[in-house]
Amino acid sequence: MPGFFLRFLTIALFLFSSLPLRAGQPLRAVSLSPSITEALFAIGAGESVVGVTRYCRYPPEAEALPAVGDFFSPNYERILSLVPDYVVVRDDYGQDRTVLEDLGLRCVTVNHRTLRGLIESYRILGKIFGRTAEGEEIAVRLDRELSPAAWLPGAFPPPRILMIVGRDYGERGLVQAYAVGRDGLYDLILSAAGGENAYQGELAFPMLTAEGVASLDPDLVVELLPDDPGGGPDEATLRQDWDALANLAAVRNGRICIVRASYAFVPGPRLVRLREDLERILADSCPPAARDGGR
């Protein structure tokens, strides 16, 4: 039965997709990423969104929309049943985009891995969904607020920051942790906030052991966690893990900072808030006068 239903929907959608897009009605879009859902609502095209992933929680209106699985395991039958004009996917979506196109679905691909890609995605979506001005406004704001070129270096060297986006918790020590690498969105946000990435290797999200962290010996550690249920252990447990690295400069100087913010994990306009969070952390934990003498 499921196979027959899928074939039936595929044929129906193929016939439908051969017709012009409905004049005078909002386009229908299925989003396969939280950052895409946020982008469509941000440009004012929320009325076009008819399906989202189970991880799409912002804006709150998105939680009431039909769920179509997730980024890694979309429910194709559910997507087809929503009869979308477009399925919007990220460019790191992988092989499943081919499956969607084979089913007769129109796909729009955006890059949310880099700042340039994120900025351009708002222009692309704005043009497609009739929100060109709104998309351009957000693109300009992201460029202004997050580009490191917009921030002049100070007289003191920037603090070296290790940003952690995931690790094993409650081990009374650091077993392995995933850090922010270079040349991505988070690396640029660190620079825009006035810091410097302590990791200077080539990996996008390097996995570091305790020895690897010790070799970097950052001035400051910023650990990002979501603020929704299940967003990691309490702060005391988190800090207890770091206390095992007593020789780390950031531990000795009390510069382990925990940021619980789900917006930090969704590329979009709210990343400006993460930059502001980092600026406050730097002002409190690494004032300029302390940056040369804390080691």
C-alpha positions, -999 to 999 in steps of 0.1 A, spaced: 0 0 0 27 26 9 44 19 -24 12 23 -44 4 55 -26 39 69 -33 35 60 -70 1 76 -72 13 108 -56 43 109 -79 21 107 -110 -3 133 -96 25 157 -87 41 152 -121 9 162 -138 5 191 -114 40 203 -118 36 205 -156 11 233 -151 20 269 -145 24 279 -108 -9 291 -94 -15 327 -102 -26 349 -74 -19 324 -47 11 321 -24 37 296 -35 38 264 -14 71 255 1 85 226 21 116 235 42 141 208 50 162 228 74 156 250 105 177 277 90 156 277 58 123 278 78 136 308 97 147 325 65 113 321 48 95 336 78 121 363 81 115 376 46 77 375 52 70 344 32 57 324 62 23 319 45 41 299 18 56 274 42 34 242 43 59 217 57 90 217 79 113 193 96 107 181 132 136 203 143 121 235 130 111 254 162 115 290 152 95 311 147 69 295 170 44 293 142 66 267 125 59 242 153 22 241 142 31 231 106 31 196 93 64 178 99 80 159 70 108 141 89 142 157 91 172 166 72 186 131 71 154 111 67 127 131 50 92 115 46 88 116 8 51 106 9 44 133 34 62 159 12 43 148 -19 10 150 -1 16 187 6 19 194 -31 47 220 -28 57 243 -56 93 242 -41 112 221 -17 140 242 -3 171 223 8 207 232 18 235 225 -5 250 199 19 217 180 17 233 152 -3 219 125 -25 183 129 -13 179 160 -35 182 137 -65 154 115 -50 132 146 -46 138 157 -82 131 122 -95 97 125 -78 90 155 -98 96 181 -71 112 214 -78 142 220 -55 158 253 -45 193 249 -30 209 274 -6 243 276 10 241 281 48 276 270 55 293 303 48 285 340 54 286 347 17 262 318 10 239 328 39 237 364 26 230 353 -10 203 328 2 181 356 14 184 373 -20 175 340 -38 145 332 -16 133 368 -17 132 368 -55 115 334 -57 88 342 -31 81 377 -41 99 393 -12 129 408 -30 131 440 -9 128 421 24 154 395 13 178 423 3 173 442 35 183 411 56 212 403 33 226 438 38 221 437 75 239 403 78 268 416 57 271 447 79 267 430 113 287 398 108 315 406 84 348 409 102 358 437 78 333 459 95 352 457 128 385 475 133 412 457 153 420 473 187 453 483 201 455 450 221 459 415 205 425 398 202 419 370 227 423 335 214 389 318 217 381 281 216 344 276 207 330 242 215 298 231 199 295 195 212 313 170 234 309 141 259 295 154 291 298 144 327 331 125 323 349 145 350 373 155 323 374 163 286 373 131 265 366 146 231 350 178 220 340 193 187 354 228 181 347 256 156 372 255 128 383 281 103 366 297 73 331 290 84 303 311 99 314 308 135 350 317 127 338 349 111 315 357 141 344 352 165 364 378 144 334 401 142 331 401 180 367 410 184 383 376 191 405 352 172 399 315 167 424 295 188 422 267 163 441 275 132 439 241 114 421 232 82 391 213 96 356 228 97 347 212 130 378 194 145 374 168 171 398 176 199 410 155 228 421 169 262 457 169 249 446 188 217 428 215 238 459 218 260 481 223 230 459 252 219 458 267 254 431 293 245 426 325 265 389 318 266 366 288 261 331 294 249 308 264 250 276 266 230 245 245 240 209 247 230 185 261 255 156 236 247 148 205 268 177 180 265 202 208 258 230 192 279 237 189 316 236 216 342 264 242 344 280 227 375 286 194 356 299 213 326 324 232 346 335 202 366 346 186 333 367 216 325 382 218 360 401 186 352 422 206 328 438 227 356 468 237 336 447 253 309 450 291 310 413 296 305 406 273 335 432 290 357 418 324 349 381 315 352 374 320 315 351 291 307 319 306 295 287 287 288 262 300 263 228 283 261 211 297 231 193 276 204 197 305 179 235 299 180 229 267 160 207 281 133 224 302 106 203 333 101 196 368 113 197 358 150 234 350 147 238 387 153 227 380 189 255 354 192 280 380 181 266 403 208 268 375 233 305 371 225 311 408 227 297 408 262 317 378 272 349 394 259 342 427 277 336 408 310 362 380 308 390 394 286 392 432 290 420 446 269 443 453 298 442 417 309 449 401 275 487 402 278 491 392 314 467 364 320 490 335 310 
